[in-house]
């Protein structure tokens, strides 16, 4: 079997766990959003109609959400190192596979289009190159390491390259590795994220209080 045929097999290999995971995550988020909207409507209907049963359902659901959010916050603090190690290991496996296949030219490595896209999209999004060091690419450069990289245009290019000798003349190579860059972004926006989460929890607590007050009104059955 020729090298070209092998590459065709690799590129058409089952579309990877990445697209499946992303699709599953989006479906899950849409389902959660739909459920929350439904119970929000139930709470609104209960307040307008004066039905305490509907308010009780709304109260219980919001209370569960608040408890789960608090649990997630506690776990993210207590298990932070474990989460980071697991995420870094998964990224290391992916980046190493990409390097072995395209930088070292090991045609025995099977890597899907989604995995190729993930490596380049991550580097382009976070404006970084390499995982824990920028020279992990054996003297070559993935397209995502270059400024101005367009994921859509690259995917549409039938002759797209996975390893460049250097970034195009009108672009520059990112000089920070991805682990360092992600940590920098986490330090920069961590406080903002915490504030947003606290505001959301505070709003939900207000909703719980409002539900309790509504139940005590005379018009609530």
C-alpha positions, 0 to 999 in steps of 0.5 A: 500500500502506497504512502498516499493511500496510507495518508488517505486512510489516516485522514479518513479514519473514524472522525475522531473522538474530538468531534464526537466529544464536542458534539456530545458536549454541545447537546448536553449544554443545550439540554441543560439550558432547555431544562433550566428554561423550562423550570424558570418558566414553571417558577414564573407561572407559579408566581403569576398563577399563585400555585405553590406546587409550581413554586416548590418545584422551582425552588427545589430545582434552583436549590439543587443548581446552587448546591451543584455549583458550590460543589463544582467550585470546591472541587475545582479548588481542591482537585485543581492539580489533578484536573491540570495534570489530566488535561496536560497529559491528554494534550501531551499525548495529542501534541506528541502524536501530531509531532510524530506523524507530521514532523518526524514523518512516521506514517504508522501513526494514525491521526484524524482530521479532528486531531490535526485541527485540534492541535492547530486551532488550540495554538492559534486560539491561545497564540502559542506554539508547542505544548510545554516548549516551543521547540518540540516540533523538530525544527518545523512549524505547525500552521497554527503556530503562525499569526494570521492562521485561519482555521476555515481557510486551512480546512478548505485547502485541499493541499494544506500542509501540516508542517511548515519549514517556517511561518509565511513571510507576512506572519510571525511564529508565536514564542510562548508555549501553550502551557505557559500561555494558558496559565497566564490567561488563567491568572489574568482572567481567574478573578473575573470568572470567580466574580461572574460565578459568584454573581450567578449564585447570588442571583439564584439565591435571590430567586430562592428568596423571591420564591419563598416570599411569593409562597407566603403571599395570600394569593398563593394557593 
